[in-house]
């Protein structure tokens, strides 16, 4: 599973589409008569999926993501991510047989140093390390990345999980800018009350394919941004994403791993 998503966030305006009274009578008014693009309200421009995405991003940290600078530990490796309103730098540092290895991903360019000295990499190695670093930060900073230009959003309707009400957000990707795994499909279950991501699922076709379902736990807020861990479950290949909550509730999913983000620190403080 790889996550080469477009990494430069774009500003999206959000709100519910307003109802045109003339459409109720069966007559459809010309699109925004007498208005310029600059004066068209956000209510007229955004659909329910965009609104739900905006509410969810806001609940997890909102505009604080735009200039966030954090450090954390994941599977014994030390990570940082820093956003600067359109540019970014991600790092990961680890030790291997007495060597200190650091990868830096800055605005799409990956470099590696070993004990402070630059190390040449093949194209295959660059792709491998790029995906490894990018995918970790992608999940840690969800739902911030759902603003990316190549993301396609659909509202999949309401549902219930363990007695709580959720809205289901479907996510796909454009081939142009969507990375090598642009055909991956995601569902996010957004808590109707808190607007937070309590569950997510995805299907992928690389490495013989797979289906995963994640249940969030241990939520905490650091410097205004929400971080949470996940229990990662496996489902049979081909299982529709919409069926996963029911399988989860009956205990039919197999736990694969825990996605645990430790020692989260706001480095701007």
PAFIMI-145663 format. One record per residue (C-alpha): x, y, z; residue in one letter; residue number from 1. Coordinates in nm, 3 decimals, always signed. Layout:
BEGIN
u X v Y w Z residu A num NUM
...
***
This chain:
BEGIN
u +0.000 v +0.000 w +0.000 residu X num 1
u +0.152 v +0.328 w -0.106 residu X num 2
u +0.041 v +0.686 w -0.049 residu X num 3
u +0.202 v +0.917 w -0.304 residu X num 4
u -0.061 v +1.184 w -0.273 residu X num 5
u -0.029 v +1.538 w -0.399 residu X num 6
u +0.128 v +1.713 w -0.103 residu X num 7
u +0.067 v +2.083 w -0.159 residu X num 8
u -0.253 v +2.180 w +0.023 residu X num 9
u -0.498 v +2.413 w -0.147 residu X num 10
u -0.741 v +2.648 w +0.019 residu X num 11
u -1.099 v +2.531 w -0.023 residu X num 12
u -1.403 v +2.733 w +0.079 residu X num 13
u -1.672 v +2.530 w +0.248 residu X num 14
u -2.047 v +2.540 w +0.316 residu X num 15
u -2.382 v +2.381 w +0.221 residu X num 16
u -2.527 v +2.449 w -0.122 residu X num 17
u -2.821 v +2.688 w -0.092 residu X num 18
u -3.164 v +2.593 w -0.214 residu X num 19
u -3.298 v +2.782 w -0.518 residu X num 20
u -3.671 v +2.846 w -0.466 residu X num 21
u -3.735 v +2.841 w -0.840 residu X num 22
u -3.605 v +2.485 w -0.857 residu X num 23
u -3.877 v +2.375 w -0.614 residu X num 24
u -4.144 v +2.474 w -0.864 residu X num 25
u -3.977 v +2.272 w -1.136 residu X num 26
u -3.818 v +2.570 w -1.308 residu X num 27
u -3.443 v +2.584 w -1.304 residu X num 28
u -3.294 v +2.931 w -1.291 residu X num 29
u -2.986 v +3.013 w -1.494 residu X num 30
u -2.671 v +2.948 w -1.297 residu X num 31
u -2.606 v +3.239 w -1.056 residu X num 32
u -2.766 v +3.518 w -1.269 residu X num 33
u -2.618 v +3.860 w -1.218 residu X num 34
u -2.332 v +3.733 w -1.002 residu X num 35
u -1.963 v +3.714 w -1.072 residu X num 36
u -1.743 v +3.427 w -0.959 residu X num 37
u -1.612 v +3.649 w -0.679 residu X num 38
u -1.958 v +3.722 w -0.536 residu X num 39
u -2.110 v +3.374 w -0.554 residu X num 40
u -2.162 v +3.261 w -0.196 residu X num 41
u -1.995 v +2.950 w -0.060 residu X num 42
u -2.343 v +2.807 w +0.002 residu X num 43
u -2.393 v +2.799 w -0.374 residu X num 44
u -2.055 v +2.649 w -0.455 residu X num 45
u -1.999 v +2.358 w -0.217 residu X num 46
u -2.178 v +2.026 w -0.196 residu X num 47
u -2.238 v +1.810 w +0.108 residu X num 48
u -1.913 v +1.614 w +0.077 residu X num 49
u -1.708 v +1.932 w +0.071 residu X num 50
u -1.895 v +2.066 w +0.373 residu X num 51
u -1.844 v +1.742 w +0.565 residu X num 52
u -1.472 v +1.746 w +0.480 residu X num 53
u -1.438 v +2.105 w +0.598 residu X num 54
u -1.617 v +2.034 w +0.925 residu X num 55
u -1.397 v +1.732 w +0.987 residu X num 56
u -1.073 v +1.918 w +0.917 residu X num 57
u -1.190 v +2.194 w +1.149 residu X num 58
u -1.266 v +1.943 w +1.427 residu X num 59
u -0.916 v +1.795 w +1.400 residu X num 60
u -0.720 v +2.121 w +1.386 residu X num 61
u -0.841 v +2.339 w +1.099 residu X num 62
u -0.606 v +2.614 w +0.986 residu X num 63
u -0.350 v +2.514 w +1.251 residu X num 64
u -0.235 v +2.245 w +1.007 residu X num 65
u -0.118 v +2.513 w +0.763 residu X num 66
u +0.179 v +2.611 w +0.977 residu X num 67
u +0.209 v +2.303 w +1.200 residu X num 68
u +0.549 v +2.181 w +1.318 residu X num 69
u +0.545 v +1.858 w +1.520 residu X num 70
u +0.766 v +1.571 w +1.622 residu X num 71
u +0.653 v +1.219 w +1.708 residu X num 72
u +0.770 v +0.859 w +1.739 residu X num 73
u +0.630 v +0.580 w +1.524 residu X num 74
u +0.763 v +0.225 w +1.546 residu X num 75
u +1.084 v +0.341 w +1.714 residu X num 76
u +1.163 v +0.598 w +1.446 residu X num 77
u +1.165 v +0.973 w +1.507 residu X num 78
u +0.955 v +1.187 w +1.272 residu X num 79
u +0.887 v +1.554 w +1.218 residu X num 80
u +0.651 v +1.737 w +0.985 residu X num 81
u +0.646 v +2.108 w +0.917 residu X num 82
u +0.393 v +2.288 w +0.699 residu X num 83
u +0.445 v +2.643 w +0.575 residu X num 84
u +0.126 v +2.744 w +0.389 residu X num 85
u +0.201 v +2.562 w +0.065 residu X num 86
u +0.542 v +2.411 w +0.132 residu X num 87
u +0.644 v +2.133 w +0.367 residu X num 88
u +0.932 v +1.937 w +0.515 residu X num 89
u +0.903 v +1.585 w +0.657 residu X num 90
u +1.188 v +1.399 w +0.826 residu X num 91
u +1.246 v +1.054 w +0.972 residu X num 92
u +1.550 v +0.948 w +1.172 residu X num 93
u +1.652 v +0.599 w +1.277 residu X num 94
u +1.956 v +0.400 w +1.386 residu X num 95
u +2.081 v +0.093 w +1.203 residu X num 96
u +2.399 v -0.096 w +1.306 residu X num 97
u +2.554 v +0.210 w +1.463 residu X num 98
u +2.455 v +0.439 w +1.177 residu X num 99
u +2.221 v +0.737 w +1.208 residu X num 100
u +2.001 v +0.747 w +0.899 residu X num 101
u +1.789 v +1.051 w +0.821 residu X num 102
u +1.552 v +1.098 w +0.529 residu X num 103
u +1.425 v +1.446 w +0.445 residu X num 104
u +1.129 v +1.500 w +0.214 residu X num 105
u +1.102 v +1.866 w +0.119 residu X num 106
u +0.841 v +1.980 w -0.133 residu X num 107
u +0.854 v +1.648 w -0.317 residu X num 108
u +1.232 v +1.599 w -0.312 residu X num 109
u +1.377 v +1.324 w -0.094 residu X num 110
u +1.737 v +1.313 w +0.032 residu X num 111
u +1.912 v +1.073 w +0.267 residu X num 112
u +2.209 v +1.125 w +0.497 residu X num 113
u +2.402 v +0.863 w +0.694 residu X num 114
u +2.592 v +0.998 w +0.994 residu X num 115
u +2.543 v +1.346 w +0.850 residu X num 116
u +2.685 v +1.271 w +0.504 residu X num 117
u +2.468 v +1.279 w +0.189 residu X num 118
u +2.407 v +0.937 w +0.036 residu X num 119
u +2.329 v +0.880 w -0.335 residu X num 120
u +2.008 v +0.686 w -0.400 residu X num 121
u +1.872 v +0.501 w -0.701 residu X num 122
u +1.531 v +0.595 w -0.841 residu X num 123
u +1.385 v +0.280 w -0.688 residu X num 124
u +1.528 v +0.366 w -0.347 residu X num 125
u +1.399 v +0.723 w -0.368 residu X num 126
u +1.049 v +0.597 w -0.448 residu X num 127
u +1.061 v +0.346 w -0.162 residu X num 128
u +1.178 v +0.592 w +0.104 residu X num 129
u +0.949 v +0.865 w -0.027 residu X num 130
u +0.644 v +0.642 w +0.009 residu X num 131
u +0.748 v +0.517 w +0.351 residu X num 132
u +0.787 v +0.867 w +0.496 residu X num 133
u +0.494 v +1.023 w +0.315 residu X num 134
u +0.248 v +0.750 w +0.415 residu X num 135
u +0.326 v +0.786 w +0.786 residu X num 136
u +0.274 v +1.162 w +0.782 residu X num 137
u -0.035 v +1.122 w +0.559 residu X num 138
u -0.217 v +0.918 w +0.823 residu X num 139
u -0.087 v +1.111 w +1.123 residu X num 140
u -0.217 v +1.439 w +0.979 residu X num 141
u -0.555 v +1.313 w +0.859 residu X num 142
u -0.790 v +1.469 w +0.765 residu X num 143
u -0.568 v +1.760 w +0.659 residu X num 144
u -0.464 v +1.588 w +0.334 residu X num 145
u -0.826 v +1.557 w +0.218 residu X num 146
u -0.790 v +1.918 w +0.094 residu X num 147
u -0.541 v +1.813 w -0.173 residu X num 148
u -0.614 v +1.901 w -0.533 residu X num 149
u -0.635 v +1.542 w -0.663 residu X num 150
u -0.886 v +1.428 w -0.399 residu X num 151
u -1.241 v +1.348 w -0.515 residu X num 152
u -1.509 v +1.345 w -0.245 residu X num 153
u -1.856 v +1.190 w -0.236 residu X num 154
u -2.116 v +1.180 w +0.037 residu X num 155
u -2.210 v +0.814 w +0.090 residu X num 156
u -2.497 v +0.877 w +0.331 residu X num 157
u -2.563 v +0.820 w +0.701 residu X num 158
u -2.509 v +0.502 w +0.901 residu X num 159
u -2.490 v +0.373 w +1.258 residu X num 160
u -2.192 v +0.203 w +1.425 residu X num 161
u -2.224 v +0.074 w +1.780 residu X num 162
u -2.527 v +0.291 w +1.842 residu X num 163
u -2.369 v +0.615 w +1.721 residu X num 164
u -2.465 v +0.813 w +1.413 residu X num 165
u -2.212 v +0.873 w +1.134 residu X num 166
u -2.188 v +1.040 w +0.795 residu X num 167
u -1.983 v +0.843 w +0.542 residu X num 168
u -1.732 v +1.030 w +0.327 residu X num 169
u -1.605 v +0.851 w +0.016 residu X num 170
u -1.262 v +0.944 w -0.120 residu X num 171
u -1.103 v +0.868 w -0.456 residu X num 172
u -0.819 v +1.029 w -0.651 residu X num 173
u -0.749 v +1.175 w -0.992 residu X num 174
u -0.488 v +0.990 w -1.194 residu X num 175
u -0.316 v +1.323 w -1.256 residu X num 176
u -0.167 v +1.414 w -0.920 residu X num 177
u -0.313 v +1.116 w -0.735 residu X num 178
u +0.011 v +0.921 w -0.713 residu X num 179
u +0.089 v +0.569 w -0.826 residu X num 180
u -0.204 v +0.438 w -0.621 residu X num 181
u -0.464 v +0.679 w -0.753 residu X num 182
u -0.715 v +0.394 w -0.783 residu X num 183
u -0.722 v +0.333 w -0.406 residu X num 184
u -1.061 v +0.393 w -0.246 residu X num 185
u -1.127 v +0.524 w +0.106 residu X num 186
u -1.427 v +0.560 w +0.333 residu X num 187
u -1.426 v +0.780 w +0.643 residu X num 188
u -1.697 v +0.751 w +0.907 residu X num 189
u -1.748 v +1.100 w +1.053 residu X num 190
u -1.914 v +1.124 w +1.393 residu X num 191
u -2.228 v +1.337 w +1.349 residu X num 192
u -2.183 v +1.504 w +1.688 residu X num 193
u -1.807 v +1.559 w +1.711 residu X num 194
u -1.724 v +1.567 w +1.335 residu X num 195
u -1.418 v +1.354 w +1.406 residu X num 196
u -1.295 v +1.050 w +1.214 residu X num 197
u -1.382 v +0.754 w +1.437 residu X num 198
u -1.332 v +0.489 w +1.166 residu X num 199
u -1.173 v +0.468 w +0.824 residu X num 200
u -1.126 v +0.200 w +0.560 residu X num 201
u -0.946 v +0.159 w +0.231 residu X num 202
u -0.899 v -0.086 w -0.053 residu X num 203
u -0.584 v -0.109 w -0.262 residu X num 204
u -0.458 v -0.315 w -0.555 residu X num 205
u -0.077 v -0.305 w -0.516 residu X num 206
u +0.110 v -0.603 w -0.371 residu X num 207
u -0.180 v -0.835 w -0.457 residu X num 208
u -0.433 v -0.597 w -0.306 residu X num 209
u -0.612 v -0.575 w +0.025 residu X num 210
u -0.889 v -0.422 w +0.234 residu X num 211
u -0.831 v -0.255 w +0.571 residu X num 212
u -1.058 v -0.111 w +0.840 residu X num 213
u -0.931 v +0.109 w +1.122 residu X num 214
u -1.093 v +0.201 w +1.451 residu X num 215
u -0.962 v +0.516 w +1.621 residu X num 216
u -0.874 v +0.524 w +1.989 residu X num 217
u -0.664 v +0.729 w +2.235 residu X num 218
u -0.755 v +1.071 w +2.091 residu X num 219
u -0.563 v +1.367 w +2.234 residu X num 220
u -0.510 v +1.729 w +2.138 residu X num 221
u -0.158 v +1.873 w +2.122 residu X num 222
u -0.117 v +2.239 w +2.037 residu X num 223
u -0.473 v +2.252 w +1.904 residu X num 224
u -0.437 v +1.956 w +1.665 residu X num 225
u -0.601 v +1.619 w +1.729 residu X num 226
u -0.390 v +1.303 w +1.716 residu X num 227
u -0.529 v +0.952 w +1.753 residu X num 228
u -0.417 v +0.590 w +1.730 residu X num 229
u -0.585 v +0.311 w +1.534 residu X num 230
u -0.654 v -0.059 w +1.556 residu X num 231
u -0.590 v -0.195 w +1.208 residu X num 232
u -0.813 v -0.479 w +1.082 residu X num 233
u -0.799 v -0.697 w +0.772 residu X num 234
u -1.097 v -0.796 w +0.557 residu X num 235
u -1.116 v -1.038 w +0.263 residu X num 236
u -1.010 v -0.887 w -0.070 residu X num 237
u -1.314 v -0.759 w -0.255 residu X num 238
u -1.516 v -0.676 w +0.056 residu X num 239
u -1.712 v -0.355 w -0.015 residu X num 240
u -1.602 v -0.075 w +0.213 residu X num 241
u -1.962 v -0.001 w +0.308 residu X num 242
u -1.995 v -0.352 w +0.456 residu X num 243
u -1.700 v -0.321 w +0.692 residu X num 244
u -1.876 v -0.156 w +0.990 residu X num 245
u -2.125 v -0.444 w +1.014 residu X num 246
u -1.842 v -0.698 w +0.997 residu X num 247
u -1.655 v -0.501 w +1.262 residu X num 248
u -1.954 v -0.499 w +1.497 residu X num 249
u -1.993 v -0.876 w +1.469 residu X num 250
u -1.623 v -0.940 w +1.533 residu X num 251
u -1.565 v -1.082 w +1.185 residu X num 252
u -1.256 v -0.871 w +1.112 residu X num 253
u -0.907 v -0.987 w +1.201 residu X num 254
u -0.682 v -0.746 w +1.390 residu X num 255
u -0.352 v -0.701 w +1.211 residu X num 256
u -0.171 v -0.429 w +1.401 residu X num 257
u -0.186 v -0.113 w +1.610 residu X num 258
u -0.106 v +0.220 w +1.452 residu X num 259
u +0.037 v +0.408 w +1.751 residu X num 260
u +0.178 v +0.760 w +1.736 residu X num 261
u +0.388 v +0.827 w +2.046 residu X num 262
u +0.563 v +1.124 w +2.209 residu X num 263
u +0.381 v +1.388 w +2.007 residu X num 264
u +0.543 v +1.729 w +2.061 residu X num 265
u +0.447 v +2.070 w +1.924 residu X num 266
u +0.786 v +2.201 w +1.811 residu X num 267
u +0.657 v +2.556 w +1.769 residu X num 268
u +0.603 v +2.587 w +2.142 residu X num 269
***
